[in-house]
Amino acid sequence: MTEARPETNQTRLVEQVLALTEEIDHAARIADWQRAALLSEQRSPLLMSFAPEQSPEALALIRRIQALDDVTLREARTAQSELANEYRTAMDRTRAANSYNSVALMR
């Protein structure tokens, strides 16, 4: 039985991480942040097991992973900002409704 070359194993590992990264990107695009977080937790130990030396093919895949991560991070920041704005608006409306109810009850 012959063992696979370490370079081949690393390329497979990078391909697996890329597949998870693409799933994370998809989850982010549909605003399924819980799934994106779960997939990120699954991906993290795999990222940590990358060897310092990589083949040119693996390096190209790693650059693709980095590019997808950048896009996903921007989407997450945008979504966080939008949710924070929606929360503030909802809280303002709640305060206004409470004020109205307080005045209405005094009549």
N, C-alpha and C positions, 0 to 999 in steps of 0.2 A: 504494500500500500504506500503510495507516495503522498506526501503532504503538500498542500498548496503553498505556493511561495508567499512570504509575508506581504509582499507588494500586492498580490492578488487578494489576500484577505483584507488588507486595508482598503482596496478599491471597492470590494463588496460592502464593507462597513460604511464607506462614504456614500455609496449608492443607497444603502438602507437609511442613512441619515437624510439624504436628499428626498427620499420618498416620504419620510415623516415630515420633513420641512414643507413639502408640497401639500400634505394633508393639513398642516398647521395653517398654511396660507389660505387654503380653501375654507377652513373653519373661520378664519378671520374675515374673509370676504363676505361670508353669510352671517357675520356677527355672532357666531357660536363660540363665545369666549371661554366657556367652560371646557369645551372640547379642545380648543387651542391650548389651554393651560395643561390639560391632561396629556396631550400629545407632546408638549414641551417637556413635561416631567419624564416621559418615556424616552425622549430623545437625549436629554441631558447626559446620562451616563455614557451613551454611545459617543457623544461629542468628546467627552473627557478621555475616551480611549483611543483617540486618533494618535497615530505615531507622528513624531516631529518631521520625519522624512516621508514625502509622498511622491507618487509617480506624477508625471505631467497630466495624465487623464484624471487622476484623483484631485489634483490641484484645480483643474477646470471645474470639477463638480463642487469643490469646496467654495470656489468663487460664486458659483450659482446659488449655493446655500446662503452665503453671505448676502447676496443681492435680494433673495427672497426674504431673509430676516429683516433687512432694511425696510422693505415694502411693508411687511407685517407690523413692524414697530411703528412706522408712520400711521398705519391704519389704526393701531391700538391707541396711539396718542390722540388721534382725531376722534375716535369713538369715546374715549374717556372725557375729552373736552365737551363733546356734544351731550353726553349723559350728565355731566356736571351742570351744564346750562339748563337742561331739561329739569333736573332736580331743583335748581334754584327757582326756576319759573313755577314749578309745582308748589314749592314751599311758599312763594309769594302769594300764589292763588289761595292756598290754604289759610294763610294769615288774613287775607282779605275776606274770605268766607267767614272766618271766625269773628272778625271785626263786625261784619254785617250781622251775624247772628247775635252778637252781644248787644248791638244797638237795637235790633228788632225785638229782643227779649225785654228791653227796658220800657217799651211802649205800654 
